[in-house]
Amino acid sequence: MAVTFPILRMAMEVTGLRGYELADVLKVDTAVFSRKIHGRVPFLPHERARLSELLGISENLLFKEMFTPRAGRLGQINPGPIGKAVENAMAAFPNLETR
C-alpha cells in the first residue's frame, strides 16, 4: 500500500504550485520532496507547518494520510471507501480540472 497526501496534491493543483517550487520553500532537494509527497520519507514538523501556512490549510487536513491500493495486474483498482473520500474532498474544489 502506498501513502499519499491527496489534499496536499489537490492544493498543489489548485494553486498551480509545482513540486520543485515547494521543495525550494522547504529548502530540500526536489528528489527529497518527491519522496516525502509519496510517503517514503516523512515530512518534518517545521515542513508541515510551513506548507500549512503557505497553502492556508490546517496541518491535520493537509497531511491526512490515505492508503491507496496499488494497481493490479490489469492496471485496474477499486478504491472503495478511499475513492469516496477523495471524491468528497474533490467536491470542495468544483473548478479543479483533472488530467
C-alpha positions as CSV (number, residue, x, y, z in Angstrom):
1,M,0.0,0.0,0.0
2,A,1.2,3.5,-0.8
3,V,0.7,6.5,1.4
4,T,-0.5,9.6,-0.4
5,F,-1.5,13.1,0.7
6,P,-4.5,13.8,-1.6
7,I,-5.4,17.1,0.0
8,L,-1.8,18.4,-0.4
9,R,-1.7,17.2,-4.0
10,M,-5.1,18.9,-4.7
11,A,-3.9,22.1,-3.1
12,M,-0.8,22.0,-5.4
13,E,-3.1,21.6,-8.4
14,V,-5.5,24.4,-7.4
15,T,-2.7,26.8,-6.6
16,G,-0.5,25.8,-9.6
17,L,2.4,25.2,-7.3
18,R,4.9,22.6,-8.6
19,G,6.9,20.2,-6.5
20,Y,10.2,21.9,-7.3
21,E,8.7,25.2,-6.0
22,L,7.6,23.7,-2.7
23,A,11.0,22.0,-2.4
24,D,12.6,25.4,-2.7
25,V,10.3,26.8,0.0
26,L,11.2,23.9,2.3
27,K,14.9,24.2,1.3
28,V,15.1,20.5,0.3
29,D,16.2,18.8,-2.9
30,T,13.4,18.1,-5.4
31,A,14.0,14.3,-5.1
32,V,13.7,14.5,-1.4
33,F,10.4,16.4,-1.7
34,S,9.2,13.7,-4.2
35,R,10.0,11.0,-1.6
36,K,8.1,13.0,1.0
37,I,5.0,13.5,-1.0
38,H,4.9,9.8,-2.0
39,G,5.2,8.9,1.7
40,R,8.6,7.3,1.5
41,V,10.2,9.9,3.8
42,P,8.2,11.7,6.5
43,F,7.7,15.5,6.4
44,L,9.4,17.1,9.4
45,P,7.2,19.1,11.8
46,H,8.6,22.5,10.6
47,E,8.0,21.5,7.0
48,R,4.4,20.5,7.7
49,A,3.8,23.9,9.5
50,R,5.4,25.9,6.6
51,L,3.3,24.2,3.9
52,S,0.2,24.5,6.0
53,E,0.9,28.3,6.4
54,L,1.7,28.7,2.8
55,L,-1.4,26.9,1.5
56,G,-3.8,28.2,4.2
57,I,-4.9,24.7,5.0
58,S,-4.8,23.1,8.5
59,E,-1.9,20.6,9.0
60,N,-4.4,17.9,10.1
61,L,-6.3,18.1,6.8
62,L,-3.3,18.9,4.5
63,F,-1.3,15.8,5.8
64,K,-4.2,13.4,6.2
65,E,-2.7,10.1,5.1
66,M,-4.7,7.8,2.9
67,F,-3.6,4.3,2.0
68,T,-4.4,3.5,-1.6
69,P,-4.1,0.1,-3.2
70,R,-1.6,-0.3,-6.0
71,A,-2.9,-1.2,-9.4
72,G,-3.5,-4.9,-10.0
73,R,-2.1,-6.8,-12.9
74,L,-4.7,-5.4,-15.3
75,G,-4.0,-1.8,-14.1
76,Q,-7.5,-1.6,-12.6
77,I,-8.1,-0.6,-8.9
78,N,-11.3,-0.5,-7.0
79,P,-10.5,2.2,-4.3
80,G,-13.7,1.6,-2.3
81,P,-14.0,4.0,0.6
82,I,-10.7,5.7,-0.2
83,G,-12.2,6.7,-3.6
84,K,-15.3,8.1,-1.9
85,A,-13.1,10.1,0.4
86,V,-11.1,11.6,-2.5
87,E,-14.4,12.3,-4.4
88,N,-15.7,14.1,-1.3
89,A,-12.5,16.1,-1.0
90,M,-12.6,17.0,-4.7
91,A,-16.1,18.2,-4.3
92,A,-14.7,21.0,-2.2
93,F,-12.8,22.2,-5.4
94,P,-15.6,22.3,-8.0
95,N,-13.4,24.2,-10.5
96,L,-10.5,21.8,-10.3
97,E,-9.6,20.4,-13.7
98,T,-8.3,16.8,-13.6
99,R,-5.9,15.4,-16.1
